[in-house]
């Protein structure tokens, strides 16, 4: 754990009080400040004849606000609020009057401690003191009001406070709240109010990014694009992050023409697309089945000195395998190591699935051996692909070897795994093995659905054992099990 700096505020007449304050800081830094100990040291500090300075106490509250959770104290910000309220009830002898910095820290603590309802109360106390507020005060207050989903935050911002107080940071708190709660149109209205006010309230690139992203999340692609162009007209220069996020959102919306327009604008304005930008475009074209465009983008990115990463390669491989172009996917897979890209479980599972589709069981074994040499541990998806492939061809002994290996490596089978082996055993008439896996499925706590029961019923009917078949039908009815969508492998 990082150590918080211990600060001492000693003076000839208040050394004991400051020693206690230093001790509080010390326990906080070492993660040993329990709330009970904090109150004990604090009470002793309040009992000293000469109080500590407000600046010293502000330092403690600020440290508590930033303190990471520890075993001794899980919520530093809440403790800061609690200590302040305790002192306030004890009277003001313990320190000079709280300053604007004191209230700023405490209102921020209310947000951090997930007690936003206390923030407006502290703000009200601040107003009664006549102390001048600051933009930081309003930013913290707005965070609390937005946490409470109180639209008064916007009303206060626009109508009740002096024009020279809120800045772009204060406004951004409201913008984020609106966008996070699916009210991006309100955020846009506020953004335009900010633009009219001008000065240090003018929306910056981050302000526009928040609202544009909000519209994309709500599926309002046209509004997001219109705001992007409005942003440029207002003289706000997009960053690489702005361009990349917009291109990614457009690709997810399958608006590839618009994504290409933004890409050209990006290059024209001297912003360099990176691997993330190109990968978003490649994913978009892959989703639409436009392999020629994928190949074009791969060529363009390499010509620009941008090398594909693991995510890029796996996207292309996945597309090729799903369309039966296993050899092309294989070439990309083996080129990854040559290009310095480490193959992971995702890239291996894609190739395993591709081989499984065409029934290339020998290649699957070779790939498993390569996976072991690469130090890549198979995950649930890899094992499910292997088990399903061998079960499909009735090679249950081999399938069960993978099943046992799966358990040895600590990978828990899921509904798909058990359904695969139970179904295969039932089709082969190996009902004892099917029953064993059925019972194991129950013991492992894997959810049962109607499909598993019907496999058992069909297996027994195929063996002309109607009594056992009816037993499973009765079990199904008694357990009141409904069909659930099967989880993928």
Helices and strands as residue ranges (DSSP letters): H 15-29, H 35-46, H 54-66, H 76-90, G 92-94, H 100-112, G 116-118, H 119-129, H 135-147, H 152-155, I 156-160, H 168-180, H 184-197, G 199-201, H 205-217, H 221-233, H 240-252, H 256-268, H 275-287, H 291-303, H 310-322, H 326-338, H 345-358, H 361-374, H 380-392, H 396-408, H 415-427, H 431-443, H 450-462, H 466-479
